[in-house]
Amino acid sequence: MQGKTILLGVTGGIAVYKAAALASRLTQAGADVHVLMSVNATKFVTPLTFQALTRNRVYMDTFAEDNPSVISHIDLADRADLFLVVPATANVLGKMANGIADDMLLTTWLACTAPTMIAPAMNGHMLEQAVVQHNIATLTARGVQFIDSGVGQLACGYVGRGRLAEPEEIFNAVDHWFRRQTRFKGVKMLITAGGTREAIDPVRYIGNRSSGKMGHSLALVAARLGADVELVTTAEPPIHPRIKVTSVETALQMRDAVLERSEIADVIIMCAAIADYRAATVHEQKRKKEGDSWTIELVKNPDILSELGAAGLSAYLVGFAAETERLHEHALAKLQRKQCHMLIANDVSQADVGFSSDSNQVSVFTRNGLLFESSVTTKMQLAEQLLDLIADEKGMDA
Ligand code: CTP
């Protein structure tokens, strides 16, 4: 937390007093906290309280430009490491989900590229309203992280969900988030992605439906978290200064590229859909149409993941499995057969999940059995969850 700049958006609800306790806790932990209040929030606690606790001026008015050398909302937005909204009312969630920027808090948020965390607080019926849930889902899909509200006595007299999470809980979530940012720093990750193409002749190949999106999401998230990524892929790769790309086409080329890099890797994620068989003979010239049928003899490709598993490397080894039936049984058998530490299985028979899709749903197994079942989520969000699990299982410091 030391030296981090946190923008704390405070909106109007009885729980504003808890935001004051949070501002104090974050400041004591070394963060540079800048509070932005909605006008309604000032009806519960005065800006002076936040100013005294954070030793920084409090912002409410977009046009109160006290410092002529900067434009406040842009300057603040550019300096932020994290944007927090505590407490968040149903009103501010609606505005954030729809891009409305009618005060200093919202204008700064729109200009801010730092990640956002939101702790909502409102009456339980308001929280359960379809439109509020829709706004929460929209913001979640855009990468905003929510700190769930607790169950308890609400100021309106109801007992139920909607109460702001306790300041200590919010502090811990923020602290965990910052620690996670350094978890992968310098970790050497080797990731494979895409489907291999096994040539039949100069024109034709045997391929599969893998797009490479899951492996590329893992590579991008890992690189953003500070890892040094070696990406061996058959597809158009993502661009990031910490991703080194090796482009391959066939299983044999992928094997060479992987084995060359496997000894120095800390984590290996075999996300690629590697063809189990290749054509026994690759025709030098395009094969002409002859006869009513064409039989192609296939020979087995080496199983790269099994080779890595048998090599007794120091790396944490993660395999993937695409299954169409009896997912748990097949996944556990595969984990043992290929001697990996973690196996991530998805049921590719489901619509909207797996190949080419932007979303995915997986079950994660380790040698102790089922570890985690995800909901249907974007591949980028899933990549974050999977990397967290890998770091936890490998015992990387958090
Ligand atoms: N894999 C590999 N080398 C291969 C085939 C697959 O390294 N020649 C890796 C994949 O990258 C993936 C895992 O093994 O991480 C699972 O691959 P899959 O094809 O589902 O497993 P198989 O052992 O081929 O089992 P089956 O085809 O019977 O489902």
Residues whose N, C-alpha, C, O or C-beta is under 5 A from the ligand:
A	BS01	CTP	M270 C271 A272 A273 I274 A275 D276 N301 P302 D303 I304 L305 G319 F320 A321 A322
